[in-house]
Amino acid sequence: MHFIARALDPATRSVVSVPLEAGNADQARGLAESRGLHVIELQPAATPKRAAAGLSEREIQLFCRELSSLLKAGLSVIEALEALDAQQQRQAQGSGRATTSGLHAGLLQQLREGAALSVALAALPGAPALLVASVQASERTSNLVEALDAYLKYAELVQRLRSRVLSAALYPSIVICLGACITVFLLAVVVPRFAALYAQMGPAAGGTTRALLALSGWLKAAPWLVPLLGALLVGGVFALLHQGRWRAVLAWVVEAMPYLRRQARQLELTRLYEALAMLTRGGYSLFESLELCKSIATRPAQRARLADAQRQIAEGQSVSTAFAAADITDAVTERLLRAGQSGGDFAAVLHAVSQRHAEAFETFVERATRVVEPLLLLLVAILVGGLVVTLYMPIFDIASSVR
């Protein structure tokens, strides 16, 4: 749930409006107090009219990119949003369709009512917590363009890694589907044409050939079975994608295989350290940044590690020691963090750690692609070739008997 807290900020000695995301009002109040704020009033965030599905990642990134460009051109936030809203209305009129997104209009309405941009963004369904936090940090430093660009760099990094995984999975998927189609065609069309010839051979046809003929006869007797299984498979895949359950299935597969679990950890650490770099560069303390990073953790175990690191930092432990004890670092990263906390640009160190894990994950994807693609081709070739050889072996036996 989204909340808006009016609180006294001791650092600036002023009353601020802070967007919060928590399960209930008590958790939101505790989150605000953990940031050193004295809560005066806490209310659920009003949600502007918007499509029920919320904002997509593409809409968020496009909005940030366009807003950043207009701000760099010298427009104020209100003027930039008015220009974007007018452009959206013109595009809707040109296409003859009504606009379905109230993104710009909703933000403009709240800004004109006196709300901060971070508060208006927090009220939008689907708005990323990291973007809201980055914009809120920019309101302290008056550098909104840098905050938007920082979030875009984070989103582009995650999108690049995701695209590498999807690209690597595309070719194996095509090979598997093609192999399945060829196998079904052989069993449903080619094998029945040999059935009449092999039926006269009886036991001489061989056990493998007889089993293949029996399977083909079963498919021929129930021709509806293959389309039904195909429809169930497509429907199951569509349901997993539409309802988001594919993430749970993928997480189960990854957890079941230790090697994949280690590589998935590289991706988790990439997102974590890049988010920490973005937030600390924006002015958040590391304790506050860890709290916000819990929203991007994909597994409960990762959220528990972040909470453990927070607790140890609050108890006075150094960052490198707390991260090592919470198991969210390794030996090399621990040394980098130790060097960063002793002096220098700590956000740059966090970014370097993120890039290190990103490169390790990309190397894994590249190597896996090089191994899996030829392996799948070999398996499909063995399967199809085995079926063909099984069909033609009795013909060789017949030719030998004729001699």
Salt bridges, closest charged atoms under 4 A:
GLU41 OE1 - ARG6 NH1 3.73
GLU57 OE1 - ARG162 NH1 2.91
GLU59 OE1 - ARG50 NH2 2.84
GLU82 OE2 - ARG112 NH2 2.75
ASP149 OD2 - LYS72 NZ 3.30
GLU156 OE2 - ARG65 NH2 3.52
GLU255 OE2 - ARG299 NH1 2.37
GLU268 OE2 - ARG299 NE 2.84
GLU274 OE1 - HIS351 ND1 3.02
GLU291 OE1 - LYS294 NZ 3.35
ASP308 OD1 - ARG311 NH2 2.48
GLU315 OE2 - ARG311 NH1 3.17
ASP327 OD1 - ARG265 NH2 3.40
ASP327 OD2 - ARG305 NE 3.89
ASP330 OD2 - ARG356 NH1 3.18
GLU334 OE2 - ARG338 NH2 3.14
GLU362 OE2 - ARG160 NE 2.86
GLU362 OE2 - ARG164 NH1 3.81
GLU366 OE2 - ARG370 NH2 2.77
